[in-house]
Amino acid sequence: MREDQEINRLAREIDEHLRVVRQILRRPMEAEFARGHLTGPQQLVMETLVRSRGLSLKELSKQIHLTHSTVSGIVDRLEKRGFVCRKPDANDRRFTIITPSHAVEEFLQKKLPVLAIHPLADGLARASLSERDEILRGLRRLRHLLENTAERK
């Protein structure tokens, strides 16, 4: 029983460290998104559109569980700010597909990856070579153990 308690304590501590690391890694991206001054519903629309690479207004409304008129207003405001574009549906030109704008796509492809990796690269730059090796070995081993546990269940 004592070993189980120690393992649980260790698991909680590791979980806390991983949670803080994830928060630190997300900070630059969250700061960049905050500069866009998007409301919660606007963020939800943008996240949904980026994941899908384009949806009709009806599909978008359905996915985010908001009324058609609400989503239409959100899309109108995002379009005015240059965050989304409406394009005719190739299959039925009576409908439009809402997609992230070219500027948003460029941000996602060029700037976001740099923002996502910067805190990690900055931290590793301050570590010695042996510390970097130790970190990588530990993470590889933890991943291996977790993947093997998941496969056994």
N, C-alpha and C positions, 0 to 999 in steps of 0.2 A: 504494500500500500504506500509506503514511504517513497518508493521510486516513482510510482504513478503521480504522486503529488509534486515531486520534483520535475517530472516531465511536463506536467500541466503548467507549473510555474514558468518553466523555460519557454514553453509554447506561447504563453501569454506575453512574456517579455519580447520574444522574437516578433510576435504579431504587432506589438506596440512599435517596435523599431521599424518594421516594414511600413506600418501606417504613417509614421512620421516621414520616412523617406519618400513615400508616394506624395505626401503633401508638399514637401520641399520641391520635388521634381515638377509638380503641377503649378507652382507659384508663378513662374514667368508666363506661362500660357494663360493662366487666369487673369494676370495683370493686363496682358495684351487684349484679352476678350473684354475686360472691364473698360478698356479705353474705347471700345466700340459702343458703349452706352446702350446695350441691348436690354430690353426688359426680359423677364423670365419667359413669357410666351414667345418672344422673338428669338431667344436663344434656342428654345425647343424646336421652332420651325427651322432655324438654320442647321441645327444638329441633324434633324430628320432629313433635310434636303441633301446635306453633305453625305450622309450615309447611303442615301438612295440614288444619288446622282440625278435627281429630277423626278417630280411627281405632278400629277394633275392636282388642281385645287381640291377636288373631291377626295382623291387618294390621301392627300396631305391632311385634310380635315379628319378623315377616318383614322389615320395613324396616330395623330396627336390628341384625338378625342375632344376636339373643339368644333363649334358650329361652323358651317360653311361661311357665313357672313363674318364671323370673328376672324377666321383664318384669312379671308379675303382682305380685310382691313390691315392685318399684320403684314401680309405680302405686299400690299400697296405701299406701306411705309418703308418696308425693307427695299422695295424696288426704287423708291425715290432716293434712298440713301446709297444706292449702287451695290447692294449686297446680293440681290437676286435678279434674275432675268426671266421674262416670260417668252417662250418660244412656241410656235405652232407645233402641234402634235403631228408627227410625220404620218401617222396612221389615219388621223381624222383632223383635218385642218380647222374644224369648228371649235376644237379644244386647244388649250395651251398647256405646256409643261413648264413648271417652275423649276429653275435650276440655280445653283450658286453662280454668281457673276464671275467673270474672268478674274477680277481682282481678288475675290475670295478664293478661287481655285489656285491662283498664284501664291497667295498667302499660305494655303494649306500645303502646297508642294515645296515651297522654298523657305519660308520663314518659320512655320510651325515646327518642322523637324529640328531646326537649330535651337529654337526655344526649348523644345522637349529634352534635348540632350545636353544643353549648356550647363545646368547645375551639376549634373553627374560628371561631365568632363572637367569642370572646374574643381570639384572635390577630388577627383582622381589625380589631377595635376598636382595637388598638394600632398598626395601620398607618396611614400617611397616605393621603389620597384617591388620590394618584398611585401609591402602592405597591399599593393595592387594585386599581386599574385595570391596572397592570402584571401583577399576579398573574393576574387574570382573563383578560387578553389572552393571556398565555403559556399558560395551561391550555386556553383555547379553541383556540389554534393547535395545541398538542400533540395534543389530542383529534382535531382535524380531520385532521392528518397521519396519525395512527394509524388512524383510520377509513378513510381513503383507501387506506392500505397494505393493510388487511384486505380491502377490496373488490377490489383488484387481484389477489389471490391466489386 
